[in-house]
Amino acid sequence: MTITLTLTLTLDFTSLFVALIILIGIGYLYIRYRWLTKYSRLPVPQQGKGTPFDLHPDTGEDGNENASNYPDEFLGAFLSSIKIFG
């Protein structure tokens, strides 16, 4: 005894096009939620951990105090080190 089942599905162009648009929309929403919002779902880092970092260090009264901290031959060493690039 054999049982044979047959299913025939007939779609016109409009219903096939609507189904395709719905599948593309679902795929877009899935990709947008899963991958494109990955960084917005990260946990917020705790404040106060690590070493404090000063964005505006005290450079002195004239503001050029850091320039005197470099060695005198800084420019010469820099230029000689980039000679290998031609």
C-alpha positions in Angstrom: 0.0 0.0 0.0 1.5 3.3 -1.1 0.2 6.8 -0.4 1.1 9.6 -2.7 0.5 13.2 -1.7 0.8 16.0 -4.1 0.7 19.7 -3.3 0.5 22.3 -6.0 1.0 26.0 -5.3 0.1 28.5 -7.9 1.2 32.1 -7.5 0.8 35.0 -9.8 3.4 37.7 -10.2 1.8 40.1 -7.7 1.6 37.7 -4.8 5.1 36.4 -5.5 6.4 40.0 -5.6 4.6 40.9 -2.3 6.0 37.7 -0.6 9.5 38.6 -1.8 9.2 42.2 -0.5 8.0 40.8 2.9 11.0 38.4 3.1 13.4 41.2 2.2 11.8 43.4 4.9 12.1 40.7 7.5 15.7 40.1 6.5 16.6 43.8 6.7 15.0 44.2 10.1 16.8 41.0 11.4 20.2 42.2 10.2 19.6 45.7 11.4 18.7 44.5 14.9 21.3 41.8 15.3 24.4 43.3 13.7 23.9 47.0 13.3 22.9 47.6 17.0 25.6 45.5 18.5 27.6 48.4 20.0 24.5 50.1 21.4 23.8 47.0 23.5 27.2 46.9 25.1 27.3 47.4 28.9 28.1 50.9 30.0 31.7 51.1 31.4 32.0 52.0 35.0 33.3 55.5 35.8 36.2 55.9 38.2 38.2 52.8 37.2 41.7 53.2 36.0 44.1 56.0 36.2 42.9 59.6 35.9 43.9 61.3 32.6 44.2 65.1 32.4 43.3 66.4 28.9 44.8 69.8 29.7 48.0 69.4 31.6 49.6 72.4 33.3 52.2 73.6 30.8 53.4 76.6 32.7 52.7 80.3 32.3 53.9 80.8 28.7 52.4 77.6 27.4 55.7 76.5 25.6 57.3 74.7 28.5 56.8 71.3 26.9 58.9 72.4 23.8 62.0 72.8 26.0 61.7 69.2 27.3 62.8 67.7 23.9 66.5 67.2 23.3 68.4 69.7 21.2 69.0 67.2 18.5 65.4 66.2 18.2 65.0 67.6 14.6 68.3 66.0 13.5 67.3 62.6 14.9 63.9 62.8 13.3 65.3 63.8 9.9 67.9 61.1 9.9 65.4 58.4 10.9 63.1 59.2 7.9 66.0 59.1 5.4 65.2 55.4 4.8 61.9 56.5 3.1 63.8 58.3 0.4 
